[in-house]
Amino acid sequence: MKKYSIIIGIGIFLFSIGCTNDFEETNANPNQPEQVSGDLLLSTVISTVANQSAQSGWSNGNIVAQLAAKINFTGFDRYEWGSESGLWNTYYGILPEIDLILLSARAEESKNTSYEGMALVMRSYVYANLTDNWGDVPFSEAVKAINDNFTPIYDTQEAIYNGILTDLRTAEVLLEQGQTILGGDILYGGNTDNWVKFANSLRLRYLMRASGKLDVGAEIQTILNSGKFIATNEDNAVMEYPATTQIDSWPISTGRIGGFDERRLSETSEGVLKQFNDNRLQRWFQPTDNPNDDPTLFAGMTNGLSEDKASNFNGGANNVSRINQSFFYDSPSLVQAAIIQTAEVHFIFTEAAQRGLISADAETLYNEGVRLSFEYWEVEQDVNAYLAQTEVAYNGELETILTQKWLASFLVGYEGWYDFRRTGLPSVIVPGPDNVNNDAVPVRFLYPDSEQTLNGENYKAAVSRIGGDDINSKGWWEE
């Protein structure tokens, strides 16, 4: 009996060693993989980010830049601002997905420099929006919950910008290797050359934004000389919507028509577009609905009115031009979600040349930027005649450049607002008569309440550093 007991004991011991050695493999659930390949996550990241850019431009970006105005629910237009916590949650919510792509792309068994580069590009864009909207935000310790860090520090905007620019430079090098993109690229269909252009174009955007704080001329010149930037509308970082499905459709068309009709032509953009004889007026807006009006009459409304004044402005809603309803009824075939377009890139180069940061022909770049914006919107207009007008022709003034860049920012996130904060241009943007912010355009959103509750110590440190959790506390690049 003792002999058999020893044999059984040895068997149990050996069995236990076997179980221990392959415990993870034996107990892994094949239906719940712990690692997901980058190609499966990339499409989700791109669609989330692009949709948010479109939604931001539509909901509030056009409003604060006064490319449009609100006829109902005018609080945002009057600067009754809160935290915009939904936007905060969307951006921080997609960062873990981006980190998973990075982990997969850097792992030995699935190493892929293209996916690593694409993830760095998307992560840079997300963090840029976070810091441009709120200032100091979690960056170096963000998305570290897997390491039990649920209270990340807030990094300074300067540190975040330096990190973003470093990541975009790294992304360019990685993407230049041209490793095959296996799937998930709903932006460029696996074309790494276009991703290089995208990375460099975002670098240009953030270099120009930080140009009051950093010496950026040499880097902008290098990108211009390389030719590796978004140079045509075919290169644009825009997500197209399938015309045959409601899945991933243009987010504005899935809402209610009443919400769509709240946004109208503003007097600010009306004045500029009419002064310039600019046919983008007809592409973006439509004539008034009043049957007694001239059927070609476009009429804007003042930004920043109280609810009562806005709803009764000019005799009522029928006397104020709506946003062109093709954006609602004809979507998604006529609409794309834009992250960055070639017109913006050309105006960045134009400003850099005008300010003497680079050596280039500012007028040529300016004229091309205007032409490309008209081309993107498929507007029928003699662009040469348009540019020959005294009010439009390049005159070496920054206001002229920034006015055209402002117009080209229609529906591109908050880009018009960011440029106004940086330059104060175009000067036609003036707080509305019923604004509640002492006649000042706000420069940031408030931090979400959840940060005060769940990350209070770091929240307080950030608030103290930026001068208060206030919509008028300026960021690093605007001081």
N, C-alpha and C positions, 0 to 999 in steps of 0.2 A: 504493500500500500504506500509506503514511504516513497518508493521509486516512482510510482505513478503520480504522486503528489508533486514531486520535484519536476517531473516532465510537464505536468499541467501548469505549474507555477512559471516555468521557463516560457511555456507557450503564451501564457497571459502577458508576461513581461515583453516578449518579442512583439506580440500583437499591439501592446500599448505603445512601443517604440514606433511601430509602423503607423499607428494612428496619429502619433505626435508629429512624425516627419511630414505627413501629407495632410495635416489637419485642415489647412486653409483650402487646399484643392478639393478635399473630400466634402467640406462643408459649404463650398461656394454654390450659390444658386445661379444656374446658367440662365435663368429667366430675368435675373436682376444684375446685370454686369456692373461692376464697380467703376470701370473706366469706359468712357464713350469716345469713339473716334471723332477726330476733329470735323470730318466732313458731315457728320450727322448733326453737329451743333452749329456749324458755321451759318447755315441758312437761317436758323432761328435768330442768331445774333444780328445778322444783316437786316432781316425784316423788322426786328424789334427796334433797332437803331434808326433805320430809314423811316419807318412809320412814325416814330417819335419826332423826328425832324419835321415831317409833314404836318403832324398834329400840332406841334409847337408853333410852327409858322402860321397855321390857320387859326388856332385858338387865341394866342396872345402875342406871338411875334409880330404879325402884321399890325396889331393894335398898338403896341407900345412904340413901334416905329412909325405909326400914323400913316401906313399904307392903306389902312382900313379903319373904320370906326364902328362902335357898337350903338345900336338903336334901342336895345333892351339889355337889362342886366349889365349896367355900365360901370360897375364897381372897379373892374380892372383898369378900364380906360380913365378912371378918376384917381387911380393909384391907391385904391383900398386893397393893399396887397397883403398876402399871408405867406405861408411857407412853400406853396406849390409842392406839397409832400408827395403827390402822385408822381410828379416828374422825378423827384429825388428817388423814390422807390423804384421807378422803372430803370433808371440808370444804375443804381446800386444792385438792383435785382438781376441785371444782365451780366454784371461783372463776374460772378462765379462761373457762368457758362463760358466766358472768354478765358478765364483761368484754366478751365478744363481742356480747352483747345490747346493752350500753351503747354500744359502738362503732357498731353498726348503727343504734341509735336516735338517735345524735347526728350521724350522717353526713347531709350535705345531701340526698342523693338518697333517703334512706329515713328521714328525721327523724320521730320519733314520741315525743312526750312521755310517753305512757302506758307504753310499753315501757321508757323510761328510768326512770320512776318505779318500775315493778315490779322492775326490776333492782336499783335502790338499796335497795328494801325487802328483797329476798332477800339481797343482799350484806350488809346491816346485820345481819340475823338470823344469817348464817354467822359473821361476825366476832365478834358477841356471844358465840356459843357457844364459839368458839376462845379468846377472852380469859377467859371465865368458867371454862373448864376448865383453862387453862394459865397464865393471868396475862399477862405481857408476851409478845407474839407478833409475827411479821412482819405489818405492816399497810400503811404508806405505801409500802414498796418491794416488797410481795408481788406475785406474778404479774407480774414484770417480766422474765422470762427472754427475752422477745422483744427486750428491749433489752440482752441479755447480762448481766443482773444475776442471778446465781445464788446470791448470798449476801446476802439482804436483812437489814437491821437489824431488831431487835426493838423495836417501839414500846411505850411504857408503857401500862398499862391505862387510865390517865386520858386519855391522848391518843386511844386507840382509842375510848373511850366518847364523848368529845367529837366525834370524827369520825362515829361511828354516829348520834348524835343530830342532828348537822347534816345528814347524808344523809337521815334520815327526815323532817326538816322540809322539805327540798328535794323529796323524793318526794311529799309531800302537795300541794305547790304544782303540781308537774308533773301529777299524777293529777287534780287538780281541773279541769284544762283539758278532760278528758273526750275526748281524741282516741281514735278507734276502735281497739280491740284486734282485730287481724286473725285471731288464732288462737293456740293454744298454752296458753291460760289454763284449765288443768284444775282450778283452785282456785275461781274465781268466774265462769267462763263469759263473760268479757269485761266484767264490771260494774265500771267504774272507781270508782263510789261505794263499793263494798265494799273495793276496794283502798285507798282513803283511810282507811276505818275500820281496816283491817288495819295500815296504816302508823302511825296514831295509837295503836293499841292496843299495838304493839311499843314505841313511844315511852313509853307509860305504864309498861310493864314495866321498861324500862331507866332511866327517871327514878326510879322507886321503888327500884330496886337501887342507884342512885348517890345516894340521898337523904341519906345520911350525909356526903356530900362536896360535893354541889351544892345550890343553892337551887332547888328544883323545884316549889314550891307554885303559883306563878303559871302555869307551863306546864300543870300537871295541871288546874288550875281552868279554863284556857282550853279544853282538850280536852273537859272535862266540859260546859262551857257550850255548846260547839259541837254537841254531840250526835253528832259524827262519830267514833264508836268502835264496837267490836263490842258491840252492846247486846242482841242476841238470839242464840239458838242457830242461827238461819238465817244469821247473819253470821259464824259461827265460821270461823277459818282452819283448816279440816280438809279433808284429801283423802279422798274416798270411793273405795272399791275396787269395780270392776265385779263383779257377782255371777256373771257368765256366762263368765269367762275366767280363766286362771291367769297371764296377763300382768299385771304390775304389781299382783300380789295382795298382801294383807296379809302382810308378811314373816315373821311368826311361824308362819303356817300352812304355810309351805313348808319348815320345818325338820322334824326328827324328833320324834316324840312323847316320846321319852325326854328330850330337851332341854327340851321344854315342861314336863314334869312335875318338873323340878328346882326350879321356883319354886313356893312355897307361901304360904299365909296366914301372916303374922307375928303373934307375940303382941302386938306393938305396935299394929298396926292392928286386930287382933281386939278388944283391950281397948277401944279408942276406939269402934269401930263397935257393939259390944255395949252399951257404956255409954250410947250415944246411941240405942239401938234403931233403928239405921240400916240400911235395907234394901239399901243399896249392898253390904253384906256378901254377900248372895245373888247380886247381879249380877256381882260380881268373883270370887267364890270358890264352892266347893261343899262339901257335907257330907263328912265322912270316909268312906273306903271300907270300913271295918271293918264286916262284916255284923252284928256283935254290938252295935254302937253304935246309939244313937238315930239314925234316918235324917235327923234335922234338926240333928245335932250339927256345929258348926263348931269346929275346934281349930287354933290357930296354933302356930308354933314360935319359939323364941328366935333372934334374929339373932346372927350372929357366933360360931357354934359351930365347933369343929373338925370335920373330916370324919367321924370316928368318932362323935362325940356327935350330930352332925346326922342321920346316917343311922339312928341308933338312938333318936332323940328320941321320947319318949312311946310307946315300944314299936315304932317303925318307921313306914314311910311310909304305911301304911294308916290310921294314927291321926292324920294331919296333913292338913288340908284343902288340896286342890289349887287352883290357879287354875281358875276356871270354864272347862270345856272347850269352851264355845261360842266362846271366843277362838281355838280351834284348829280345831274341826270345822265350826262354823257360819260361819267367816270366808269371804269378806270382807263378807257381807251385814250383819253386826252390828257391824262395827268400822270406825273411821276413823283416819287418821293425823293427830293434832292438833298444830298448831304453837302456836296460842293460842286460848282459848275465852272466851266471855262471862263465865262464872263467875269466872275469874281477874281479868278487867277490873273486875268489880264489887268484888272483894275488895281490889284496888289502891285504888280510890276509897274504900272503907271505911276502909282503913288511913290513907290521906291525911287523911280527915275526923277519924278518931280522934286522930291526932297533931296536929291543928290546922293542917295544911298547906293545906287547902282549906275552903271553907264549903259544907257539905252535910250531909244527915241520914245519919249513919253507920249507924244501925240499919236504916233503909229499904234502904240499899245492901247491907248484910250479908244481910238476909232475902231480897232478890232474888237475891243470889249463890248462896245455898243452894238456893233454888227452881230456879234455872237449872241447877245441877249435877244435881239429881234429874231434871229434864226431859231433859237431854242423855243421861243413862244410861237413860232410859225406865224409871225405877224407880217402882213403884206404892207410894205412901206419902202419907199425909195430911201435907203439909209444914207446914201451920199447927200441927198437933198436935206435930209434930217440933220446931218452933221454940219451942213453948210449954214444952218441958222445961227444967228449971233448968240442966242441963248444957250445953244448946245455946243457950238464949236469949241474945240480945245483952246484954252486961253492961258494955260500954265497955272491956273488957280486950283488949290486943293478942293474947294467947294464944288467946282465943276466935276471933278473926278468922283468925289464922294456922293454927289447927287445921283450920278448914273449908277454907281455901285449900290446905292440905296434902292433905286428902282429895280435893279437886277436881283435884289435879295427877297423879292416877293415870294412868300411861302418857303423860304429857306431858313427854317428855325428862327432863332433870335439874332441873326447876323446883322440886320439893320440897327437893332438896339445896341449891340456890342460896339459897332463902329461909331454910333452917336456918342456913347459913353467915352470912347477913346479920343474923339476929335471935336465933339460938339457940332458935327455936320451930318446931314444938311441943316442949315440954320432955320429952315421952314418948320422943323419940329419944335413946337411950343406947347407947354402944358395947357390943357383945356381950361375953360373958365370956372368949372366946378370941381377942379382937382382938389384933393385933400392933403397935398404934400408941399404946401407953401411954394407953389409954382416951380417945383423942381422935378425933373424926370428921375425916377428911382434908378438905382444902380445895382441892386441885388434883391433876392428874395430872403425872407426870414428862414432861419433853420427850422426844420420840423419839430413839433412838440415832442415827438418820440425821442429825439436826441437829448432834450433836457431831462427826460425821465430815465432813459436807459444808458446814457453816456454823459451824465451831468458834469463830471469833473473836467473832461476834455472839452465839452461844450463851453463851459465857463472860461476856460483858458483861451479858447479861440475867440470868444466874444470880447474878452478883455483886450486881446491883441489887435483885433480889427477895429476897435473903437465903438463896440456895441452892436447888438443884434438888431440892426436898423436898416431900412431899405435905402438909406442914404450913405451907408458906410462904404467908402470906395475901396476897391481892390488894389493890389500891388501895381498892375500895369496902367491904372488910370490916375495914380497920384502924381 
